[in-house]
């Protein structure tokens, strides 16, 4: 029984978070060579995912932090961060001698990563709530435990992808452009799919 729930939890996590691997790889590439950057990215991923879990648990127990109609507007977070990153990249476009152009000195911060993770998890909340509500308290905590373990696995996989020579070269060369594009695209996708602003 417990092994079955563990397998279901692992499969559910993988299916609902596959898009996070690309975002994590971009964050890890952006923070490459900066002290404690991996720790900050991992902390941000945990903060963002913990917020997703808290919202899903609260809704499963009958209290909602955010009304369902507000979830599509979470797309504004990655959209704003993507526009900020695009502005920084455009502003520093002629500063090719600086390896840090377009990037903060210490790489992405935990709150930036957490905001993107939480905004990208609006659909996760919608999937997790009925699962948590129907699995019972014991099963719910198995899901939560498996999810939290798999966040570490996802962070390791994102870092692994970002450090593969071919991927690392590509992200090193184009990451400053890819990150804003991915964040803006993610934000727009969340807004459009959720019907925000009547889209």
TIRO-2110 file (N, C-alpha, C; in Angstrom, 1 decimal):
// TIRO-2110
0.8, -1.2, 0.0, N, 1, A
0.0, 0.0, 0.0, CA, 1, A
0.9, 1.3, 0.0, C, 1, A
1.8, 1.3, 1.0, N, 2, A
2.7, 2.5, 1.1, CA, 2, A
3.6, 2.6, -0.2, C, 2, A
4.1, 1.5, -0.6, N, 3, A
4.9, 1.5, -1.8, CA, 3, A
4.1, 2.0, -3.0, C, 3, A
2.9, 1.6, -3.1, N, 4, A
2.0, 2.1, -4.2, CA, 4, A
1.8, 3.6, -4.2, C, 4, A
1.6, 4.1, -3.0, N, 5, A
1.4, 5.6, -2.8, CA, 5, A
2.7, 6.3, -3.2, C, 5, A
3.9, 5.7, -2.7, N, 6, A
5.2, 6.3, -3.0, CA, 6, A
5.4, 6.4, -4.5, C, 6, A
5.1, 5.3, -5.2, N, 7, A
5.2, 5.3, -6.7, CA, 7, A
4.3, 6.3, -7.4, C, 7, A
3.0, 6.4, -6.9, N, 8, A
2.1, 7.3, -7.4, CA, 8, A
2.5, 8.8, -7.2, C, 8, A
3.1, 9.0, -6.0, N, 9, A
3.5, 10.4, -5.6, CA, 9, A
4.7, 10.8, -6.5, C, 9, A
5.6, 9.8, -6.7, N, 10, A
6.8, 10.1, -7.6, CA, 10, A
6.4, 10.4, -9.0, C, 10, A
5.4, 9.6, -9.5, N, 11, A
4.9, 9.8, -10.9, CA, 11, A
4.2, 11.1, -11.0, C, 11, A
3.4, 11.5, -10.0, N, 12, A
2.7, 12.7, -10.1, CA, 12, A
3.6, 13.9, -10.0, C, 12, A
4.7, 13.8, -9.2, N, 13, A
5.6, 14.9, -9.1, CA, 13, A
6.3, 15.1, -10.4, C, 13, A
6.8, 14.0, -11.0, N, 14, A
7.5, 14.0, -12.3, CA, 14, A
6.7, 14.7, -13.4, C, 14, A
5.4, 14.3, -13.5, N, 15, A
4.5, 14.7, -14.5, CA, 15, A
4.2, 16.2, -14.3, C, 15, A
4.0, 16.7, -13.1, N, 16, A
3.6, 18.1, -12.9, CA, 16, A
4.8, 19.0, -12.8, C, 16, A
6.1, 18.5, -12.7, N, 17, A
7.2, 19.4, -12.6, CA, 17, A
8.3, 19.2, -13.7, C, 17, A
8.0, 18.5, -14.7, N, 18, A
8.9, 18.3, -15.8, CA, 18, A
9.4, 19.6, -16.4, C, 18, A
8.6, 20.6, -16.5, N, 19, A
9.0, 21.9, -17.0, CA, 19, A
9.9, 22.7, -16.1, C, 19, A
9.9, 22.3, -14.8, N, 20, A
10.9, 23.0, -13.9, CA, 20, A
12.3, 22.6, -14.2, C, 20, A
12.6, 21.5, -14.8, N, 21, A
14.0, 21.1, -15.1, CA, 21, A
14.7, 22.1, -16.0, C, 21, A
14.0, 22.6, -17.0, N, 22, A
14.6, 23.6, -17.9, CA, 22, A
14.8, 24.9, -17.2, C, 22, A
13.9, 25.3, -16.4, N, 23, A
14.0, 26.5, -15.6, CA, 23, A
15.2, 26.4, -14.6, C, 23, A
15.2, 25.3, -13.9, N, 24, A
16.3, 25.0, -13.0, CA, 24, A
17.7, 25.0, -13.7, C, 24, A
17.8, 24.4, -14.8, N, 25, A
19.0, 24.3, -15.5, CA, 25, A
19.5, 25.7, -15.9, C, 25, A
18.5, 26.6, -16.3, N, 26, A
18.8, 28.0, -16.7, CA, 26, A
19.3, 28.7, -15.4, C, 26, A
18.6, 28.5, -14.3, N, 27, A
19.1, 29.2, -13.1, CA, 27, A
20.5, 28.7, -12.7, C, 27, A
20.7, 27.4, -12.7, N, 28, A
22.1, 26.9, -12.4, CA, 28, A
23.1, 27.4, -13.3, C, 28, A
22.8, 27.5, -14.6, N, 29, A
23.8, 28.0, -15.6, CA, 29, A
24.1, 29.5, -15.3, C, 29, A
23.0, 30.2, -14.9, N, 30, A
23.2, 31.6, -14.6, CA, 30, A
24.0, 31.9, -13.4, C, 30, A
24.0, 30.9, -12.4, N, 31, A
24.7, 31.0, -11.2, CA, 31, A
26.1, 30.3, -11.2, C, 31, A
26.4, 29.8, -12.4, N, 32, A
27.7, 29.0, -12.5, CA, 32, A
28.9, 29.8, -12.1, C, 32, A
29.8, 29.3, -11.2, N, 33, A
31.0, 29.9, -10.8, CA, 33, A
30.8, 31.0, -9.7, C, 33, A
29.6, 31.1, -9.2, N, 34, A
29.4, 32.0, -8.2, CA, 34, A
29.3, 31.3, -6.8, C, 34, A
29.9, 31.8, -5.8, N, 35, A
29.9, 31.1, -4.5, CA, 35, A
28.5, 30.9, -4.0, C, 35, A
28.2, 29.7, -3.5, N, 36, A
27.0, 29.3, -2.8, CA, 36, A
25.7, 29.6, -3.7, C, 36, A
25.9, 29.7, -5.0, N, 37, A
24.8, 29.9, -5.9, CA, 37, A
23.9, 28.7, -5.9, C, 37, A
24.4, 27.5, -6.0, N, 38, A
23.6, 26.3, -6.0, CA, 38, A
22.8, 26.2, -4.7, C, 38, A
23.4, 26.6, -3.6, N, 39, A
22.6, 26.5, -2.4, CA, 39, A
21.4, 27.5, -2.4, C, 39, A
21.7, 28.7, -2.9, N, 40, A
20.6, 29.7, -3.0, CA, 40, A
19.5, 29.2, -4.0, C, 40, A
19.9, 28.6, -5.1, N, 41, A
18.9, 28.1, -6.0, CA, 41, A
18.0, 27.0, -5.4, C, 41, A
18.7, 26.1, -4.8, N, 42, A
18.0, 25.0, -4.1, CA, 42, A
17.1, 25.5, -3.0, C, 42, A
17.6, 26.4, -2.2, N, 43, A
16.7, 27.0, -1.2, CA, 43, A
15.5, 27.7, -1.8, C, 43, A
15.7, 28.4, -2.9, N, 44, A
14.6, 29.1, -3.5, CA, 44, A
13.6, 28.1, -4.1, C, 44, A
14.1, 27.0, -4.6, N, 45, A
13.2, 25.9, -5.2, CA, 45, A
12.4, 25.3, -4.0, C, 45, A
13.0, 25.1, -2.9, N, 46, A
12.3, 24.5, -1.7, CA, 46, A
11.3, 25.5, -1.2, C, 46, A
11.6, 26.8, -1.1, N, 47, A
10.7, 27.8, -0.7, CA, 47, A
9.5, 27.9, -1.6, C, 47, A
9.7, 27.9, -2.9, N, 48, A
8.6, 28.0, -3.8, CA, 48, A
7.7, 26.8, -3.8, C, 48, A
8.4, 25.6, -3.7, N, 49, A
7.6, 24.3, -3.7, CA, 49, A
6.8, 24.2, -2.4, C, 49, A
7.4, 24.6, -1.3, N, 50, A
6.8, 24.6, 0.0, CA, 50, A
5.5, 25.4, 0.0, C, 50, A
5.6, 26.6, -0.7, N, 51, A
4.4, 27.5, -0.8, CA, 51, A
3.3, 26.8, -1.6, C, 51, A
3.7, 26.0, -2.7, N, 52, A
2.8, 25.3, -3.5, CA, 52, A
2.1, 24.2, -2.6, C, 52, A
2.9, 23.5, -1.8, N, 53, A
2.3, 22.4, -1.0, CA, 53, A
1.4, 23.0, 0.1, C, 53, A
1.8, 24.1, 0.7, N, 54, A
0.9, 24.8, 1.7, CA, 54, A
-0.4, 25.2, 1.1, C, 54, A
-0.4, 25.8, -0.1, N, 55, A
-1.6, 26.2, -0.7, CA, 55, A
-2.5, 25.0, -1.0, C, 55, A
-1.9, 23.9, -1.5, N, 56, A
-2.6, 22.7, -1.9, CA, 56, A
-3.2, 22.0, -0.6, C, 56, A
-2.4, 21.9, 0.4, N, 57, A
-2.9, 21.3, 1.7, CA, 57, A
-4.0, 22.1, 2.3, C, 57, A
-3.8, 23.5, 2.3, N, 58, A
-4.9, 24.3, 2.8, CA, 58, A
-6.2, 24.1, 2.1, C, 58, A
-6.1, 24.1, 0.7, N, 59, A
-7.3, 23.9, -0.1, CA, 59, A
-7.9, 22.5, 0.1, C, 59, A
-7.0, 21.5, 0.3, N, 60, A
-7.5, 20.1, 0.6, CA, 60, A
-8.3, 20.0, 1.9, C, 60, A
-7.8, 20.8, 2.9, N, 61, A
-8.5, 20.9, 4.2, CA, 61, A
-9.7, 21.9, 4.2, C, 61, A
-10.0, 22.5, 3.1, N, 62, A
-11.1, 23.3, 3.0, CA, 62, A
-10.8, 24.8, 3.1, C, 62, A
-9.6, 25.2, 3.3, N, 63, A
-9.3, 26.6, 3.3, CA, 63, A
-8.4, 26.9, 2.1, C, 63, A
-8.7, 28.0, 1.5, N, 64, A
-7.9, 28.3, 0.3, CA, 64, A
-7.1, 29.6, 0.5, C, 64, A
-5.8, 29.6, 0.4, N, 65, A
-5.0, 30.9, 0.4, CA, 65, A
-5.4, 31.8, -0.7, C, 65, A
-5.5, 31.2, -1.9, N, 66, A
-5.8, 31.9, -3.1, CA, 66, A
-7.1, 31.3, -3.7, C, 66, A
-8.0, 32.2, -4.1, N, 67, A
-9.2, 31.6, -4.8, CA, 67, A
-8.7, 31.1, -6.2, C, 67, A
-9.4, 30.1, -6.7, N, 68, A
-9.0, 29.5, -7.9, CA, 68, A
-8.9, 30.5, -9.1, C, 68, A
-9.8, 31.5, -9.0, N, 69, A
-9.8, 32.5, -10.1, CA, 69, A
-8.5, 33.4, -10.1, C, 69, A
-7.7, 33.4, -8.9, N, 70, A
-6.5, 34.2, -8.8, CA, 70, A
-5.3, 33.4, -9.4, C, 70, A
-5.4, 32.1, -9.5, N, 71, A
-4.2, 31.3, -9.9, CA, 71, A
-3.6, 31.7, -11.3, C, 71, A
-4.4, 32.0, -12.3, N, 72, A
-3.8, 32.4, -13.6, CA, 72, A
-3.0, 33.7, -13.5, C, 72, A
-3.3, 34.6, -12.5, N, 73, A
-2.6, 35.8, -12.4, CA, 73, A
-1.2, 35.6, -11.8, C, 73, A
-0.9, 34.4, -11.3, N, 74, A
0.5, 34.1, -10.9, CA, 74, A
1.5, 34.2, -12.0, C, 74, A
0.9, 34.1, -13.2, N, 75, A
1.8, 34.3, -14.4, CA, 75, A
2.5, 35.6, -14.5, C, 75, A
1.9, 36.6, -13.7, N, 76, A
2.6, 37.9, -13.7, CA, 76, A
3.9, 37.9, -13.1, C, 76, A
4.2, 36.9, -12.1, N, 77, A
5.5, 36.9, -11.5, CA, 77, A
6.6, 36.5, -12.4, C, 77, A
6.5, 35.3, -13.1, N, 78, A
7.6, 35.1, -14.1, CA, 78, A
7.7, 36.1, -15.2, C, 78, A
6.5, 36.6, -15.6, N, 79, A
6.5, 37.6, -16.7, CA, 79, A
7.3, 38.8, -16.3, C, 79, A
7.1, 39.3, -15.0, N, 80, A
7.8, 40.5, -14.5, CA, 80, A
9.3, 40.2, -14.4, C, 80, A
9.6, 39.0, -13.9, N, 81, A
11.1, 38.6, -13.7, CA, 81, A
11.7, 38.5, -15.1, C, 81, A
11.0, 37.9, -16.0, N, 82, A
11.5, 37.8, -17.4, CA, 82, A
11.8, 39.1, -18.1, C, 82, A
10.8, 40.1, -17.9, N, 83, A
11.0, 41.4, -18.4, CA, 83, A
12.2, 42.1, -17.8, C, 83, A
12.3, 41.9, -16.5, N, 84, A
13.5, 42.5, -15.8, CA, 84, A
14.8, 42.0, -16.3, C, 84, A
14.8, 40.6, -16.5, N, 85, A
16.1, 40.0, -17.0, CA, 85, A
16.3, 40.4, -18.4, C, 85, A
15.3, 40.6, -19.2, N, 86, A
15.4, 41.0, -20.6, CA, 86, A
16.0, 42.5, -20.6, C, 86, A
15.5, 43.3, -19.8, N, 87, A
15.9, 44.7, -19.7, CA, 87, A
17.4, 44.7, -19.3, C, 87, A
17.8, 43.9, -18.3, N, 88, A
19.2, 43.9, -17.8, CA, 88, A
20.1, 43.4, -19.0, C, 88, A
19.6, 42.4, -19.7, N, 89, A
20.4, 41.9, -20.8, CA, 89, A
20.6, 42.9, -21.9, C, 89, A
19.5, 43.6, -22.2, N, 90, A
19.5, 44.6, -23.3, CA, 90, A
20.4, 45.8, -22.8, C, 90, A
20.3, 46.2, -21.6, N, 91, A
21.1, 47.3, -21.1, CA, 91, A
22.6, 47.0, -21.1, C, 91, A
22.9, 45.7, -20.8, N, 92, A
24.3, 45.3, -20.8, CA, 92, A
24.8, 44.7, -22.1, C, 92, A
24.1, 44.9, -23.2, N, 93, A
24.4, 44.2, -24.4, CA, 93, A
25.8, 44.6, -25.0, C, 93, A
26.3, 45.8, -24.8, N, 94, A
27.6, 46.2, -25.3, CA, 94, A
28.7, 45.9, -24.4, C, 94, A
28.4, 45.3, -23.2, N, 95, A
29.4, 45.1, -22.2, CA, 95, A
29.9, 43.6, -22.3, C, 95, A
30.4, 43.3, -23.5, N, 96, A
30.8, 41.9, -23.7, CA, 96, A
32.0, 41.5, -23.0, C, 96, A
32.8, 42.4, -22.5, N, 97, A
34.0, 42.0, -21.7, CA, 97, A
33.7, 41.5, -20.4, C, 97, A
32.6, 41.8, -19.9, N, 98, A
32.2, 41.4, -18.5, CA, 98, A
31.4, 40.1, -18.5, C, 98, A
32.0, 39.0, -17.9, N, 99, A
31.3, 37.8, -17.8, CA, 99, A
30.0, 37.8, -17.0, C, 99, A
29.8, 38.9, -16.3, N, 100, A
28.7, 39.0, -15.4, CA, 100, A
27.6, 39.9, -16.0, C, 100, A
27.8, 40.4, -17.2, N, 101, A
26.8, 41.3, -17.8, CA, 101, A
25.5, 40.6, -17.9, C, 101, A
24.4, 41.3, -17.5, N, 102, A
23.1, 40.8, -17.5, CA, 102, A
22.8, 39.9, -16.4, C, 102, A
23.7, 39.7, -15.4, N, 103, A
23.5, 38.8, -14.3, CA, 103, A
23.9, 39.5, -13.0, C, 103, A
23.1, 39.3, -11.9, N, 104, A
23.6, 39.8, -10.6, CA, 104, A
24.9, 39.1, -10.3, C, 104, A
25.7, 39.8, -9.5, N, 105, A
27.0, 39.3, -9.1, CA, 105, A
27.0, 37.9, -8.5, C, 105, A
26.0, 37.7, -7.6, N, 106, A
25.9, 36.4, -6.9, CA, 106, A
25.0, 35.4, -7.6, C, 106, A
24.5, 35.6, -8.8, N, 107, A
23.6, 34.7, -9.4, CA, 107, A
22.2, 34.9, -8.9, C, 107, A
21.2, 34.0, -9.3, N, 108, A
19.9, 34.2, -8.9, CA, 108, A
19.7, 34.0, -7.4, C, 108, A
18.8, 34.8, -6.8, N, 109, A
18.6, 34.7, -5.4, CA, 109, A
17.5, 33.8, -5.0, C, 109, A
17.4, 33.3, -3.8, N, 110, A
16.3, 32.4, -3.4, CA, 110, A
14.9, 32.9, -3.6, C, 110, A
14.7, 34.2, -3.4, N, 111, A
13.3, 34.7, -3.6, CA, 111, A
12.9, 34.8, -5.1, C, 111, A
13.9, 35.0, -5.9, N, 112, A
13.6, 35.0, -7.4, CA, 112, A
13.2, 33.6, -7.8, C, 112, A
14.0, 32.6, -7.4, N, 113, A
13.7, 31.2, -7.8, CA, 113, A
12.4, 30.8, -7.2, C, 113, A
12.2, 31.2, -5.9, N, 114, A
10.9, 30.8, -5.2, CA, 114, A
9.7, 31.4, -6.0, C, 114, A
9.8, 32.6, -6.4, N, 115, A
8.7, 33.3, -7.1, CA, 115, A
8.4, 32.6, -8.4, C, 115, A
9.4, 32.2, -9.1, N, 116, A
9.2, 31.5, -10.4, CA, 116, A
8.6, 30.1, -10.2, C, 116, A
9.1, 29.4, -9.2, N, 117, A
8.7, 28.1, -8.8, CA, 117, A
7.2, 28.1, -8.4, C, 117, A
6.8, 29.1, -7.6, N, 118, A
5.5, 29.2, -7.1, CA, 118, A
4.5, 29.5, -8.2, C, 118, A
4.9, 30.5, -9.0, N, 119, A
4.1, 30.9, -10.2, CA, 119, A
3.9, 29.8, -11.1, C, 119, A
4.9, 29.0, -11.4, N, 120, A
4.9, 27.9, -12.3, CA, 120, A
4.1, 26.8, -11.7, C, 120, A
3.8, 26.8, -10.4, N, 121, A
3.1, 25.7, -9.8, CA, 121, A
1.6, 25.9, -9.6, C, 121, A
1.1, 26.9, -10.2, N, 122, A
-0.4, 27.2, -10.1, CA, 122, A
-1.2, 26.0, -10.6, C, 122, A
-0.8, 25.4, -11.7, N, 123, A
-1.5, 24.2, -12.2, CA, 123, A
-1.2, 23.0, -11.2, C, 123, A
0.0, 22.9, -10.6, N, 124, A
0.3, 21.8, -9.7, CA, 124, A
-0.8, 21.8, -8.5, C, 124, A
-1.1, 23.1, -8.0, N, 125, A
-2.0, 23.2, -6.9, CA, 125, A
-3.4, 22.6, -7.3, C, 125, A
-3.8, 22.9, -8.5, N, 126, A
-5.1, 22.3, -9.0, CA, 126, A
-5.1, 20.8, -9.1, C, 126, A
-3.9, 20.2, -9.4, N, 127, A
-3.8, 18.8, -9.5, CA, 127, A
-3.7, 18.1, -8.1, C, 127, A
-2.9, 18.8, -7.2, N, 128, A
-2.6, 18.2, -5.9, CA, 128, A
-3.8, 18.2, -5.0, C, 128, A
-4.7, 19.3, -5.1, N, 129, A
-5.8, 19.4, -4.1, CA, 129, A
-6.7, 18.2, -4.1, C, 129, A
-7.2, 17.7, -5.3, N, 130, A
-8.1, 16.6, -5.2, CA, 130, A
-7.4, 15.3, -4.8, C, 130, A
-6.1, 15.2, -5.1, N, 131, A
-5.3, 14.0, -4.7, CA, 131, A
-5.2, 14.0, -3.2, C, 131, A
-4.8, 15.1, -2.6, N, 132, A
-4.6, 15.2, -1.2, CA, 132, A
-6.0, 15.0, -0.5, C, 132, A
-7.0, 15.5, -1.0, N, 133, A
-8.4, 15.5, -0.4, CA, 133, A
-8.9, 14.0, -0.4, C, 133, A
-8.5, 13.2, -1.3, N, 134, A
-9.1, 11.9, -1.4, CA, 134, A
-8.1, 10.8, -0.9, C, 134, A
-6.9, 11.1, -0.6, N, 135, A
-5.9, 10.1, -0.2, CA, 135, A
-5.9, 9.9, 1.3, C, 135, A
-6.5, 10.7, 2.1, N, 136, A
-6.5, 10.6, 3.5, CA, 136, A
-5.2, 11.2, 4.1, C, 136, A
-5.3, 11.5, 5.4, N, 137, A
-4.2, 12.2, 6.1, CA, 137, A
-2.9, 11.5, 6.0, C, 137, A
-2.9, 10.2, 6.2, N, 138, A
-1.6, 9.4, 6.1, CA, 138, A
-1.0, 9.4, 4.7, C, 138, A
-1.9, 9.2, 3.7, N, 139, A
-1.4, 9.2, 2.3, CA, 139, A
-0.9, 10.5, 1.9, C, 139, A
-1.6, 11.6, 2.4, N, 140, A
-1.2, 13.0, 2.1, CA, 140, A
0.2, 13.2, 2.5, C, 140, A
0.5, 12.8, 3.7, N, 141, A
1.9, 13.1, 4.2, CA, 141, A
3.0, 12.2, 3.5, C, 141, A
2.6, 11.1, 3.0, N, 142, A
3.5, 10.3, 2.1, CA, 142, A
3.8, 11.1, 0.9, C, 142, A
2.7, 11.6, 0.3, N, 143, A
2.9, 12.5, -0.9, CA, 143, A
3.8, 13.7, -0.6, C, 143, A
3.5, 14.4, 0.4, N, 144, A
4.3, 15.5, 0.8, CA, 144, A
5.8, 15.2, 1.0, C, 144, A
6.1, 14.1, 1.7, N, 145, A
7.4, 13.6, 2.0, CA, 145, A
8.1, 13.3, 0.7, C, 145, A
7.5, 12.5, -0.2, N, 146, A
8.1, 12.1, -1.5, CA, 146, A
8.3, 13.3, -2.3, C, 146, A
7.4, 14.3, -2.4, N, 147, A
7.6, 15.5, -3.1, CA, 147, A
8.8, 16.3, -2.6, C, 147, A
9.0, 16.4, -1.3, N, 148, A
10.1, 17.2, -0.8, CA, 148, A
11.4, 16.5, -1.1, C, 148, A
11.5, 15.2, -1.1, N, 149, A
12.7, 14.4, -1.4, CA, 149, A
13.0, 14.7, -2.9, C, 149, A
11.9, 14.6, -3.7, N, 150, A
12.1, 14.8, -5.2, CA, 150, A
12.5, 16.2, -5.6, C, 150, A
12.2, 17.2, -4.8, N, 151, A
12.7, 18.5, -5.1, CA, 151, A
14.2, 18.5, -5.1, C, 151, A
14.9, 17.8, -4.2, N, 152, A
16.3, 17.7, -4.2, CA, 152, A
16.8, 17.0, -5.4, C, 152, A
16.1, 15.9, -5.8, N, 153, A
16.5, 15.2, -7.0, CA, 153, A
16.4, 16.1, -8.2, C, 153, A
15.3, 16.9, -8.3, N, 154, A
15.1, 17.8, -9.4, CA, 154, A
16.2, 18.9, -9.5, C, 154, A
16.6, 19.4, -8.3, N, 155, A
17.7, 20.4, -8.2, CA, 155, A
19.0, 19.8, -8.7, C, 155, A
19.2, 18.5, -8.3, N, 156, A
20.5, 17.9, -8.7, CA, 156, A
20.4, 17.6, -10.2, C, 156, A
19.2, 17.2, -10.8, N, 157, A
19.1, 17.0, -12.2, CA, 157, A
19.3, 18.3, -13.0, C, 157, A
18.7, 19.4, -12.5, N, 158, A
18.9, 20.7, -13.2, CA, 158, A
20.3, 21.1, -13.2, C, 158, A
21.0, 20.9, -12.1, N, 159, A
22.4, 21.3, -12.0, CA, 159, A
23.2, 20.4, -12.9, C, 159, A
22.9, 19.1, -12.9, N, 160, A
23.6, 18.2, -13.8, CA, 160, A
23.5, 18.6, -15.3, C, 160, A
22.2, 18.9, -15.7, N, 161, A
22.0, 19.4, -17.1, CA, 161, A
22.8, 20.6, -17.4, C, 161, A
22.9, 21.6, -16.4, N, 162, A
23.6, 22.8, -16.7, CA, 162, A
25.1, 22.7, -16.7, C, 162, A
25.6, 21.6, -16.2, N, 163, A
27.0, 21.4, -16.2, CA, 163, A
27.5, 20.4, -17.2, C, 163, A
26.6, 19.8, -18.1, N, 164, A
27.1, 19.0, -19.2, CA, 164, A
27.8, 19.9, -20.2, C, 164, A
29.0, 19.5, -20.7, N, 165, A
29.8, 20.4, -21.5, CA, 165, A
29.0, 21.1, -22.7, C, 165, A
28.2, 20.3, -23.4, N, 166, A
27.5, 20.9, -24.6, CA, 166, A
26.4, 21.8, -24.0, C, 166, A
25.7, 21.4, -23.0, N, 167, A
24.6, 22.2, -22.5, CA, 167, A
25.2, 23.5, -21.8, C, 167, A
26.3, 23.3, -21.1, N, 168, A
26.9, 24.4, -20.3, CA, 168, A
27.4, 25.4, -21.3, C, 168, A
28.0, 25.0, -22.4, N, 169, A
28.5, 25.9, -23.4, CA, 169, A
27.3, 26.7, -24.0, C, 169, A
26.3, 26.0, -24.4, N, 170, A
25.1, 26.6, -25.0, CA, 170, A
24.5, 27.6, -24.0, C, 170, A
24.3, 27.2, -22.7, N, 171, A
23.7, 28.1, -21.7, CA, 171, A
24.6, 29.2, -21.4, C, 171, A
25.9, 29.0, -21.4, N, 172, A
26.9, 30.1, -21.1, CA, 172, A
26.8, 31.1, -22.2, C, 172, A
26.6, 30.7, -23.5, N, 173, A
26.6, 31.6, -24.6, CA, 173, A
25.2, 32.3, -24.7, C, 173, A
24.1, 31.5, -24.5, N, 174, A
22.8, 32.0, -24.8, CA, 174, A
21.9, 32.1, -23.6, C, 174, A
22.3, 31.7, -22.4, N, 175, A
21.5, 31.6, -21.2, CA, 175, A
20.9, 33.0, -20.8, C, 175, A
21.7, 34.1, -21.1, N, 176, A
21.3, 35.4, -20.7, CA, 176, A
20.1, 35.8, -21.6, C, 176, A
20.0, 35.2, -22.8, N, 177, A
18.8, 35.4, -23.7, CA, 177, A
17.7, 34.4, -23.4, C, 177, A
18.1, 33.2, -23.2, N, 178, A
17.1, 32.1, -22.9, CA, 178, A
16.3, 32.3, -21.7, C, 178, A
16.9, 32.7, -20.6, N, 179, A
16.2, 32.9, -19.3, CA, 179, A
15.0, 33.9, -19.4, C, 179, A
15.3, 35.1, -20.0, N, 180, A
14.1, 36.0, -20.1, CA, 180, A
13.1, 35.5, -21.0, C, 180, A
13.5, 34.8, -22.1, N, 181, A
12.5, 34.3, -23.1, CA, 181, A
11.7, 33.2, -22.4, C, 181, A
12.3, 32.3, -21.7, N, 182, A
11.6, 31.2, -21.0, CA, 182, A
10.6, 31.8, -19.9, C, 182, A
11.1, 32.7, -19.1, N, 183, A
10.3, 33.3, -18.1, CA, 183, A
9.1, 34.1, -18.6, C, 183, A
9.4, 34.9, -19.7, N, 184, A
8.3, 35.6, -20.3, CA, 184, A
7.3, 34.7, -20.9, C, 184, A
7.8, 33.7, -21.6, N, 185, A
6.9, 32.6, -22.2, CA, 185, A
6.1, 31.9, -21.2, C, 185, A
6.7, 31.5, -20.1, N, 186, A
6.0, 30.8, -19.0, CA, 186, A
4.9, 31.7, -18.4, C, 186, A
5.3, 33.0, -18.2, N, 187, A
4.3, 33.9, -17.6, CA, 187, A
3.1, 34.1, -18.5, C, 187, A
3.4, 34.3, -19.8, N, 188, A
2.3, 34.4, -20.8, CA, 188, A
1.4, 33.1, -20.9, C, 188, A
2.1, 32.0, -20.9, N, 189, A
1.4, 30.7, -20.9, CA, 189, A
0.4, 30.6, -19.8, C, 189, A
0.9, 30.9, -18.5, N, 190, A
0.1, 30.8, -17.3, CA, 190, A
-1.1, 31.7, -17.4, C, 190, A
-0.9, 32.9, -17.9, N, 191, A
-1.9, 33.9, -18.0, CA, 191, A
-3.0, 33.5, -19.1, C, 191, A
-2.5, 33.0, -20.2, N, 192, A
-3.4, 32.7, -21.3, CA, 192, A
-4.2, 31.4, -21.0, C, 192, A
-3.5, 30.4, -20.5, N, 193, A
-4.2, 29.1, -20.2, CA, 193, A
-5.2, 29.3, -19.1, C, 193, A
-4.9, 30.2, -18.2, N, 194, A
-5.8, 30.4, -17.1, CA, 194, A
-6.9, 31.4, -17.4, C, 194, A
-6.9, 32.0, -18.5, N, 195, A
-7.9, 33.0, -18.9, CA, 195, A
-7.8, 34.3, -18.2, C, 195, A
-6.6, 34.6, -17.7, N, 196, A
-6.5, 35.9, -17.0, CA, 196, A
-6.7, 37.1, -17.9, C, 196, A
-7.3, 38.1, -17.4, N, 197, A
-7.6, 39.4, -18.2, CA, 197, A
-8.5, 39.1, -19.4, C, 197, A
-9.3, 38.0, -19.3, N, 198, A
-10.2, 37.6, -20.4, CA, 198, A
-9.5, 37.1, -21.6, C, 198, A
-8.2, 36.6, -21.5, N, 199, A
-7.5, 36.1, -22.6, CA, 199, A
-8.0, 34.8, -23.1, C, 199, A
END
